[in-house]
Amino acid sequence: MAFGIYSLLEAIILCLNAVCILNEERFLSRLPGWGGSHVQGFGEEPGFKTQIFHFIRSIKTVMKYPLIPVNAFVIIFKLIFG
């Protein structure tokens, strides 16, 4: 099995799906710092953990609905071409 562009795209889609299905109440609220209680000063750079939390929230907001037709296309493609 060769590693190609399609395999890379499929892995990216699977990772985006994994991030989109994370439940805030059951999983993400248990992580320390998820609530956004840290107050930053003016000009202060956000930490790595804060940037990851913002990245997860943005993926969940932006990619939730576009992933539905992409997943349908990948499923149909896999059914046709194996």
Backbone as a ProteinNet text record, in pm:
[ID]
protein_1_A
[PRIMARY]
MAFGIYSLLEAIILCLNAVCILNEERFLSRLPGWGGSHVQGFGEEPGFKTQIFHFIRSIKTVMKYPLIPVNAFVIIFKLIFG
[TERTIARY]
84.5	0	89.1	73.4	157.3	97.9	184.9	142.9	138.7	20.4	5.7	-73.1	-109.2	-183.5	-321.8	-384.7	-517.6	-511.6	-410.1	-395.8	-375.2	-297.9	-275.6	-405.1	-481	-609	-707.9	-708.9	-798.6	-761.4	-634.4	-590.6	-629.4	-617.3	-656.6	-807.2	-885.9	-1031.1	-1068.2	-1000.4	-1028.4	-993.2	-883.8	-846.3	-946.3	-991.5	-1093.2	-1223.5	-1261	-1380.1	-1364.2	-1246.7	-1222.4	-1234	-1183.5	-1192.3	-1336.4	-1409.7	-1546.8	-1642.9	-1615.4	-1710.6	-1679.7	-1574.7	-1545.8	-1660.5	-1708.1	-1819	-1763.4	-1805.3	-1753	-1793.6	-1916.4	-1963.4	-1898.3	-1877.6	-1829.9	-1678.5	-1611	-1467.1	-1386.7	-1421.6	-1338.7	-1348.8	-1461.7	-1474.1	-1385.7	-1345.9	-1257.8	-1112.8	-1077.8	-941.3	-919.1	-807.7	-783	-757	-824.2	-805.5	-904	-993.9	-1087.3	-1191.4	-1226.7	-1332.2	-1295.3	-1170.1	-1129.1	-1125.4	-1097.8	-1099	-970.9	-870.6	-743.5	-758.9	-727.5	-738.5	-600.3	-593.4	-466.6	-457.4	-335.4	-312.3	-294.5	-292.2	-276.6	-136.4	-128.1	-0.8	60.9	-5.4	45.9	10.4	108.8	86.6	14.2	-85.6	-152.6	-58.2	-75.8	7.2	-28.1	52.3	33	-100.2	-135	-259.6	-379.8	-373.7	-482.5	-496.5	-385.2	-390.3	-451.2	-420	-478.1	-628.6	-673.2	-816.7	-889.4	-829.4	-890.6	-892.9	-789.4	-784	-894.3	-915.9	-1021.5	-1158.1	-1180.3	-1309.2	-1332.4	-1228.4	-1245.5	-1272.5	-1207.6	-1234.9	-1378.5	-1423.7	-1561.1	-1662.5	-1630.5	-1722.7	-1724.7	-1607.8	-1597.9	-1618.9	-1569.7	-1565.8	-1679	-1771.9	-1876.4	-1963.5	-2015.8	-2107.5	-2037.7	-1923.9	-1856.3	-1803.4	-1782.7	-1733.2	-1838.3	-1964.9	-2070.7	-2063.6	-2061.9	-2049.9	-1913.2	-1808.3	-1675.5	-1674.4	-1733.1	-1741	-1825.2	-1936.1	-2019.7	-1942.3	-1865.6	-1785.2	-1680.1	-1614	-1510.9	-1572.9	-1690	-1756.9	-1795	-1851.4	-1890.4	-1766.7	-1661.3	-1536.1	-1480	-1482.6	-1433.3	-1520.2	-1652.7	-1740.5	-1718.7	-1692.7	-1675.3	-1537.5	-1433.1	-1297.1	-1223.8	-1286.9	-1227.2	-1132
-117.2	0	123.7	203.2	321.6	439.6	525.7	647.3	758.3	805.6	908.2	1026.5	1111	1232.4	1197.1	1094.5	1057.1	1006.2	929.5	880.2	996	1094.5	1211.7	1290.5	1311.4	1382	1305.3	1173.8	1092.4	1101.2	1102.7	1117	1253.8	1358.6	1492.8	1498.8	1437.4	1435.3	1359.4	1246.9	1170.7	1249.8	1324.2	1407.3	1520.7	1582.9	1688.1	1632.6	1512.3	1447.7	1422.5	1378	1349.9	1476.4	1587.6	1713.7	1763.2	1746	1798.1	1722.7	1596.7	1522.5	1530.4	1602.4	1617.6	1692.6	1639.1	1699.4	1790.2	1915.8	2012.4	1977.2	1931.9	1903.2	1777.8	1676.5	1549	1537	1593.9	1573.3	1701	1803.3	1923.1	2005.1	1998.9	2077.1	2021.9	1896.7	1836.9	1881.9	1930.5	1975.8	2109	2123.9	2251.8	2363.3	2474.1	2588.8	2596.7	2500	2501.7	2612.1	2646.8	2745.3	2886.1	2913.8	3047.4	3145.7	3095.5	3182.3	3264.6	3233.3	3306.1	3442.1	3547	3682.7	3727.5	3769.7	3815.6	3966.6	4013.4	4156.4	4203.7	4333.6	4390	4359.6	4303	4272.1	4141.6	4072.4	3945.4	3834	3755	3645.3	3530.3	3470.9	3356	3235.8	3152.8	3034.5	2927.9	2823.1	2714.2	2643.9	2619.6	2550.9	2634.2	2764.3	2853.3	2855	2854.3	2851	2720.9	2608.7	2480.2	2481.5	2535.4	2542	2629.9	2742.4	2828.7	2758.7	2683.1	2608.6	2502.4	2431.4	2329.6	2394.9	2506.1	2576.6	2626.7	2678.4	2728.3	2614.7	2501.1	2385.9	2340.1	2332.5	2290.2	2387.8	2515.8	2615.9	2617.2	2617.3	2637.3	2508.9	2397.7	2276.2	2178.2	2211.1	2114.9	2080.2	2178.1	2151.4	2121.7	2179.3	2138.5	1994.8	1938.5	1801.8	1699	1733.4	1638.1	1598	1692.4	1648.5	1588.3	1633.2	1575.1	1430	1400.6	1261.9	1176.8	1232.1	1157.6	1127	1224.3	1201.5	1092.8	1097	995.7	857.2	847.1	718.1	662.6	748.4	705.2	667.7	745.4	716.2	581.6	553.4	426	309.7	331.4	224.9	190.7	294.3	271.6	215.4	277.4	241.5	153.4	123.8	30.3	90.1
0	0	0	-99.3	-115.1	-38.8	6.4	74	-29.1	-61.4	-162.9	-112.3	-206	-171.3	-117.6	-177.1	-129.5	13.9	47.3	185	282	240.6	324.8	343.9	236.6	247.2	333.6	320.3	401.2	549.7	580.7	719.8	775.6	695.2	739	765.2	677.2	695.1	821.5	847.6	968.5	1094.4	1091.5	1207	1227.8	1119.3	1131.9	1187.8	1144.2	1199.5	1348.6	1389.2	1530.6	1614.6	1563.6	1638.9	1642.7	1533.6	1527.8	1618.2	1649.4	1730.8	1879.6	1918.1	2060.6	2127.6	2236.6	2308.8	2417.4	2418.2	2515.6	2657.8	2678.6	2813.8	2872	2789.1	2841.4	2843	2744.9	2733.9	2754.1	2680.2	2678.7	2807	2877	3000	3111.4	3101.7	3202.4	3187.5	3071	3049.6	3120.2	3189.5	3257.7	3157.2	3176.1	3088.1	2973.4	2960	2847.4	2863	2984.5	3007.4	2965.7	2941.9	2901.5	3016.5	3138.2	3254.9	3268.3	3190	3197.4	3131	3203.4	3151.1	3105.3	2979.2	2923.7	2932.4	2948.8	2945.6	2802.3	2784.2	2650.4	2598.6	2480.4	2417.9	2465.1	2553.7	2604.4	2506.1	2469.2	2376	2446.3	2380.6	2442.3	2446.3	2546.1	2561.1	2459	2457.9	2362.2	2385	2511.3	2542.6	2499.7	2520.4	2478.6	2327.4	2257.4	2111.6	2060.7	2124.9	2085.7	2109.1	2223.8	2252.2	2150.7	2113.4	2011.7	1875.9	1845.8	1719.8	1715.1	1826.2	1830.9	1815.1	1883.7	1870.7	1728.3	1664.4	1527.9	1429.6	1448.7	1361.8	1380.8	1507.2	1532.5	1473.6	1473.2	1420	1268	1208	1063.6	984.4	1032.4	951.1	977.4	1067.1	1100.9	980	911.6	800.7	667.8	635.4	511.3	514.6	631.8	639.6	600.4	609.8	575.3	428.1	331.5	191.4	159.7	226.4	202.7	246.9	362.5	409.4	315.1	266.7	172.3	44.4	-4.2	-125.1	-102.6	11.8	41.1	52.7	115.1	127.3	-9.9	-94.1	-229.2	-310	-297.9	-368.5	-325.2	-193.9	-142.8	-189.3	-196	-242.7	-389.3	-469.6	-613.3	-645.8	-591.8	-630	-529.2	-418.3	-321.6	-233.9
[MASK]
++++++++++++++++++++++++++++++++++++++++++++++++++++++++++++++++++++++++++++++++++

